[in-house]
């Protein structure tokens, strides 16, 4: 596939693509880690290259750059507020599949669903996508742009039926995740899976692909078995949080967590954060 895709680039007329990719911020810049021209190096991941090509070509010919990728990079005050309690954050990484490489594994995202029932689901969605985007970027940086995946630990402790998002909201969230972060999930681990958690699982199974369903694993409630499973997906057990029976004392502080993005002015106004409802109505 890599060879065939390079042949397409080499022999076909790609004027439209070449012009468009220069204008798309997430596709044509030198500091964009996931994009590289097939002419730059021989070792090209053909599937990723083809997906990138098709993804860029779907955007309008005027090179409009307000893509979901750009959306995912930007926070809003409401999105930050949705995560004041530390509902979701990424910390730690899994073991690498490569020999002699201890840093190329999947990033680990910790998601404590019951800590906060959303006030604004659009801002809540942005908060989730931003966190997953950070995790993917972290994995890409550690793996020399080869991996770019995350493992998600979903903690269902204290989850109640009233705190489960509506089906319509879940469909929107999964649609955005599929468009923004396709094939980035390594495994989804469910912790403290009680009655409400099992109901949530039954809700989402029909709206996710079989490939994603096969990535779902329930973490045992038994202490030793839980530890064994978690450490199988982590580089070591140092980042298993205390609230999940581990030794990591880390306590989420939203001011410290988001300070770098505020300092770098990577925060939109709440009004700017809602522009996607007009520019990308299929995600409204």
KEPA-267836 format. One line per 3 residues: number of its first residue (from 1); for each residue x, y, z of C-alpha. Coordinates in nm, 4 decimals. Example, Ala and Ser with C-alpha at 12.3 -4.5 7.8 and 13.67 -1.06 7.14 Angstrom:
KEPA-267836
1> 1.2300/-0.4500/0.7800; 1.3670/-0.1060/0.7140
***
This chain:
KEPA-267836
1> 0.0000/0.0000/0.0000; 0.2851/0.2398/0.0810; 0.4430/0.1688/-0.2592
4> 0.1145/0.2130/-0.4461; 0.0381/0.5366/-0.2607; 0.3828/0.6783/-0.3391
7> 0.3229/0.5886/-0.7045; -0.0014/0.7855/-0.6984; 0.1793/1.0895/-0.5640
10> 0.4651/1.0496/-0.8103; 0.2666/0.9976/-1.1301; -0.0693/1.1661/-1.0823
13> -0.1458/1.5346/-1.1023; -0.1692/1.6525/-0.7430; -0.1935/2.0253/-0.7937
16> -0.5189/2.0472/-0.5988; -0.3750/1.8462/-0.3113; -0.0442/2.0348/-0.3083
19> -0.2161/2.3714/-0.2933; -0.4639/2.2600/-0.0311; -0.2144/2.0949/0.1998
22> -0.0122/2.4179/0.2121; -0.3162/2.5992/0.3482; -0.4343/2.3388/0.5976
25> -0.2598/2.4101/0.9269; -0.2671/2.0503/1.0435; -0.1395/1.9068/0.7159
28> 0.1173/2.1294/0.5549; 0.3417/2.2699/0.8229; 0.6919/2.1479/0.9031
31> 0.6091/2.1077/1.2718; 0.3034/1.8900/1.2070; 0.4241/1.5528/1.3380
34> 0.1843/1.3178/1.1641; 0.2240/1.4537/0.8129; 0.5264/1.3876/0.5922
37> 0.5526/1.3811/0.2158; 0.5994/1.0335/0.0673; 0.9005/1.1729/-0.1143
40> 1.0770/1.2623/0.2104; 1.1614/0.9071/0.3113; 1.1200/0.5527/0.1865
43> 0.9791/0.4088/0.5075; 0.6220/0.5349/0.4840; 0.3196/0.3918/0.6621
46> 0.1005/0.3473/0.3558; -0.2288/0.3177/0.5388; -0.1650/0.6344/0.7382
49> -0.0456/0.8164/0.4282; -0.3525/0.7246/0.2273; -0.5838/0.8165/0.5141
52> -0.4091/1.1517/0.5481; -0.4394/1.2173/0.1755; -0.8106/1.1372/0.1688
55> -0.8695/1.3354/0.4869; -0.7094/1.6488/0.3472; -0.8833/1.6171/0.0102
58> -1.2289/1.6157/0.1698; -1.1973/1.9798/0.2757; -1.3294/2.2620/0.0528
61> -1.1086/2.3975/-0.2234; -1.0685/2.7307/-0.0484; -0.8435/2.5534/0.2006
64> -1.0637/2.6312/0.4984; -0.8601/2.5377/0.8045; -1.1140/2.5192/1.0847
67> -1.0864/2.1419/1.0943; -1.1699/1.9161/1.3844; -0.7947/1.8863/1.4385
70> -0.7705/2.2601/1.4943; -1.0853/2.2452/1.7052; -0.9304/1.9766/1.9237
73> -0.6215/2.1825/1.9927; -0.8129/2.4743/2.1370; -0.9667/2.5016/2.4815
76> -1.2380/2.7369/2.5985; -1.3078/2.8672/2.9503; -1.6205/2.6507/2.9646
79> -1.4225/2.3408/2.8613; -1.1706/2.4038/3.1384; -1.4534/2.4538/3.3857
82> -1.6040/2.1174/3.2867; -1.2818/1.9495/3.4037; -1.2257/2.1330/3.7311
85> -1.2861/1.8100/3.9229; -1.0360/1.6110/3.7170; -1.2844/1.4047/3.5199
88> -1.0259/1.3215/3.2537; -0.6492/1.3606/3.2157; -0.3591/1.1718/3.0646
91> -0.0654/1.0511/3.2717; 0.1843/0.7711/3.2143; 0.2254/0.5341/2.9233
94> 0.2209/0.1670/2.8372; 0.5075/-0.0621/2.7400; 0.6505/-0.0366/2.3922
97> 0.6088/-0.3150/2.1416; 0.9540/-0.2451/2.0016; 1.2668/-0.4123/2.1324
100> 1.4847/-0.1934/2.3487; 1.2367/0.0941/2.3465; 1.0771/0.1738/2.6819
103> 0.9112/0.5004/2.5804; 0.7108/0.4227/2.2678; 0.3988/0.2766/2.4282
106> 0.0460/0.4084/2.4289; -0.0347/0.7102/2.6459; -0.2703/0.6410/2.9367
109> -0.5898/0.8447/2.9779; -0.7759/0.8304/3.3099; -1.1491/0.9083/3.2856
112> -1.3547/0.9298/3.6079; -1.7013/0.9589/3.4604; -1.8970/1.0051/3.7842
115> -1.6924/1.2958/3.9194; -1.8942/1.5519/3.7284; -2.2195/1.5569/3.5350
118> -2.1711/1.7959/3.2458; -2.3161/2.1464/3.2536; -2.2510/2.2169/2.8843
121> -2.2108/1.9069/2.6681; -2.0424/2.0956/2.3829; -1.7748/2.2220/2.6230
124> -1.7588/1.8797/2.7869; -1.6946/1.7208/2.4464; -1.4216/1.9718/2.3694
127> -1.2565/1.8908/2.7029; -1.2562/1.5183/2.6237; -1.1253/1.5616/2.2676
130> -0.8539/1.7994/2.3876; -0.7339/1.5440/2.6434; -0.7288/1.2589/2.3918
133> -0.5503/1.4847/2.1443; -0.2804/1.5561/2.4037; -0.2411/1.1849/2.4699
136> -0.2013/1.1066/2.0999; 0.0523/1.3881/2.0588; 0.2471/1.2590/2.3589
139> 0.2568/0.9085/2.2092; 0.3723/1.0435/1.8731; 0.6512/1.2440/2.0330
142> 0.7784/0.9501/2.2383; 0.7633/0.7051/1.9477; 0.9219/0.9217/1.6781
145> 0.5808/0.9629/1.5119; 0.5279/0.5880/1.4793; 0.2536/0.5055/1.7331
148> 0.0146/0.7863/1.8290; -0.2284/0.5821/2.0387; -0.3822/0.5952/2.3855
151> -0.5245/0.3437/2.6315; -0.8316/0.4692/2.8147; -0.9160/0.3671/3.1717
154> -1.2831/0.4461/3.2355; -1.3636/0.4464/3.6061; -1.7322/0.3782/3.6711
157> -1.7131/0.4090/4.0498; -2.0180/0.5875/4.1964; -2.1771/0.6080/3.8523
160> -2.5548/0.6474/3.8639; -2.8178/0.6306/3.5941; -2.8770/1.0050/3.6212
163> -2.5100/1.0839/3.5516; -2.4978/0.8861/3.2248; -2.5035/1.1159/2.9175
166> -2.8016/1.1007/2.6845; -2.7815/0.8681/2.3857; -2.7972/1.1628/2.1445
169> -2.4983/1.3243/2.3165; -2.3039/0.9974/2.3140; -2.3628/0.9597/1.9402
172> -2.2283/1.3102/1.8786; -1.9242/1.2445/2.0961; -1.8377/0.9160/1.9241
175> -1.8871/1.0708/1.5792; -1.6416/1.3493/1.6616; -1.3949/1.1011/1.8107
178> -1.4161/0.8866/1.4978; -1.3552/1.1859/1.2693; -1.0898/1.3465/1.4838
181> -0.8993/1.0468/1.6224; -0.9624/0.7451/1.3984; -0.7797/0.4280/1.5014
184> -0.6072/0.5993/1.7940; -0.7595/0.3882/2.0721; -0.5412/0.1044/2.1965
187> -0.7647/-0.0521/2.4599; -1.0592/0.0655/2.6706; -1.0408/-0.0656/3.0275
190> -1.3527/-0.0441/3.2443; -1.2966/-0.0209/3.6200; -1.5553/-0.0594/3.8981
193> -1.8170/-0.1778/3.6519; -2.1422/-0.1776/3.8495; -2.5018/-0.1774/3.7330
196> -2.4962/0.1736/3.5848; -2.1647/0.1046/3.4144; -2.3013/-0.2118/3.2567
199> -2.6043/-0.0163/3.1349; -2.3726/0.2434/2.9777; -2.1789/-0.0342/2.8070
202> -2.5006/-0.1730/2.6603; -2.5869/0.1767/2.5358; -2.2621/0.2364/2.3517
205> -2.2028/-0.1068/2.2006; -2.4545/-0.0583/1.9158; -2.2960/0.2736/1.8114
208> -1.9326/0.1620/1.8011; -1.7613/-0.0640/1.5522; -1.6808/-0.4276/1.6141
211> -1.3111/-0.3367/1.6112; -1.3659/-0.0975/1.9032; -1.5871/-0.3451/2.0884
214> -1.3032/-0.5975/2.0720; -1.0771/-0.3478/2.2497; -1.2983/-0.3265/2.5603
217> -1.1781/-0.5071/2.8729; -1.3315/-0.5125/3.2213; -1.0781/-0.4639/3.5003
220> -1.1330/-0.7166/3.7832; -1.2488/-0.5739/4.1155; -1.0142/-0.8090/4.2992
223> -0.7052/-0.6156/4.4103; -0.4236/-0.8458/4.2879; -0.6000/-0.9308/3.9603
226> -0.6761/-0.5634/3.8997; -0.3120/-0.4730/3.9583; -0.1921/-0.7457/3.7209
229> -0.4199/-0.6253/3.4417; -0.3362/-0.2577/3.4822; 0.0374/-0.3152/3.4917
232> 0.0083/-0.5241/3.1741; -0.0974/-0.2059/2.9935; 0.1410/0.0300/3.1753
235> 0.5161/0.0700/3.1499; 0.5255/0.0264/3.5268; 0.2823/0.0566/3.8180
238> 0.4078/0.3967/3.9304; 0.1236/0.5787/3.7525; -0.1667/0.3655/3.8753
241> -0.3537/0.6232/4.0877; -0.4317/0.5683/4.4516; -0.8031/0.6021/4.3794
244> -0.7710/0.2850/4.1721; -0.5633/0.0937/4.4236; -0.2226/0.2012/4.2956
247> 0.0605/0.4017/4.4447; 0.0509/0.7213/4.2385; -0.0383/1.0104/4.4736
250> -0.1028/1.2523/4.1853; -0.3976/1.4819/4.2463; -0.5404/1.6642/3.9480
253> -0.5304/2.0427/3.9702; -0.7035/2.2076/3.6766; -0.5178/2.5380/3.7178
256> -0.1790/2.3668/3.6996; -0.2882/2.1224/3.4281; -0.4156/2.3900/3.1904
259> -0.1687/2.6683/3.2797; 0.0642/2.6003/2.9818; -0.2217/2.6333/2.7320
262> -0.3466/2.9536/2.8891; 0.0061/3.0989/2.8899; 0.0514/3.0046/2.5235
265> -0.2877/3.1582/2.4459; -0.4238/2.8288/2.3145; -0.7649/2.9160/2.4543
268> -1.0549/3.0434/2.2497; -1.3506/3.2387/2.3755; -1.6641/3.0376/2.4446
271> -1.8226/3.2001/2.1387; -1.5362/3.0910/1.9126; -1.5679/2.7415/2.0548
274> -1.9240/2.7193/1.9220; -1.8402/2.8175/1.5639; -1.8067/2.4517/1.4657
277> -2.1857/2.4209/1.5005; -2.2085/2.6379/1.1875; -1.8924/2.5357/1.0023
280> -1.9351/2.1643/1.0721; -2.3128/2.1177/1.1069; -2.2809/1.7387/1.0845
283> -2.1350/1.7562/1.4380; -2.4005/1.9933/1.5723
***
